[in-house]
Amino acid sequence: MYIFGEIFRLALKIMLYCNAYEALISTSNSELSHILSERISLITDSDLTKRLVKYADLKFIYDIRSKTAHGSTIKKDKKLEHYCIIADEIARLLLWFYLEDDIFQEIIDTNDTEKINNYFLNLILKG
C-alpha cells in the first residue's frame, strides 16, 4: 500500500518524463497527448502490435501527467508504479533514438516546427 508521499513522488516523476517528451518532440499544444503518443510509438518500435500497446501506455501516462499538473486526485494503485517504469523506459528509448539517429537529431536540433512535423508525417505515411 502506498502512502500519500509515494503516490505523489511517482506521479510527479511521470509528469517530469512527459515534460521531457514534450521538450524534445512536440510542436504544438493541440492534441498533445495524441501526437506525443503517436510520435514516440512510431520511432521507438518497428512492430505495429508493440506500437499500439506503447501508444495506449503513453495515453495513460499522459493522463497521469495531466492529473498531476492540474491537481486532480490520483488513486492509490499499483499501476502507478508500473506506468512510472514504462515512462522511464520510454524516456531512455527516446534519448537513445535521438543520440543514435543522425537524421532525427539534425531535424530536432533545427527547432523548426515545419521540419519536425514533416519528418513525422513522412514516417507515418511511408508505412
N, C-alpha and C positions, 0 to 999 in steps of 0.2 A: 504494500500500500504506500502510495506517495504522500509525503507531507506537502503542504502548500508550496514551500520554497522549491522543492524538486520539480513540481509541475511548472512553476514559473521559469525556473532555470532552463528546462527543456524547451518550453515554448519560446523563450527569448532566443535560445540558440537557433531554433528553426527560423525565427524571424530574421536573424542576422545572416543565416545562409541565403535566405530569399533576397535579402538586400544585396548580397554579393552577386547572385544570379542576375538581378536587375542591372547592377552596375556594369556587368560585362556584356549582356546581350539584349537588353531592352532598348527600344527606340521610341516608345510611346507609352502613355499611361492607359490607353484604350485597350480593353480586353487583355490586360496584363497577365493574368493567371493562365489564360488560354495560350497566349503567344509564348510565354516562357516555357510552359509545359510542352508545347509542340516543338519549339526550337531545341530545347535541351534533350528531349526524347530522340529527336532526329539526329543530332550529332553524337550522341553517346551510345547508341545501339544501332546495329545494322539489321537486326531481326525484327520484323513487324510485330510479332507477338510480344516481345520484350519492350518494344517501343510503346505499345498500347498499355502495358502494365505500368511502365515508368510514367507515362502521361497521366494515368489515373492517380498514381502515387504523388506526383507533383501537384496535381489539382488539390489533393487532400492536404499536402504540406503547405500550399499557398493559403488554404482556408485557415489553417492553424496560424499562419503568419498574420492574416487579416484580423482574426480574433484577438491575437496578442497585441497588435498595433492599435486596435480600436477599443481595447478594454473589455471585450466580451468574455463571458465565462468559458473556461476550458475545463472539461470534465476530467476527473481522475480516471485514467485509462492506461493500461499497459501499451496501447497502440502508440501513445505519445513517444515513448522511448524507442519503439520500432521505427517510427517515422523520423525521429531525430537521427537515427543511424543511417537511414536511407538518404536524408538530406545531406549528411556528411559525405556519404559515398558519391552522391551526385556532384557535390562541390569538388571533390577530388577528380572525378572524371572530366568535369568541365575544365578545370585547371590543366589537367593533363592534355586534353584536346587542344587547348589554347597554346600550350608550350610545344606540342609536337606537330601541329598542322600549320605550316608557314603561311598558307593562303588565308586560313581563318584568322591567324594572328595579324596579318597585314590588314585585312578588312576591318577587324575590330579596332586596331590601332589608329585607323584613319578617323575614327569617331564620326564618320559620315553616315547619317541615318539612311540615306538613299542606298548607299553601297551595302550597308548591313542588311537592309530589307531585301535588296535584290539577291544577295548571297543566299539568304534563307529561302526566298521564293524559288530560286533556281534549284536548290536542293529538294524542295517539296515537289516541284513539278517534274523533275527529271525521272522520278521513280516510276 
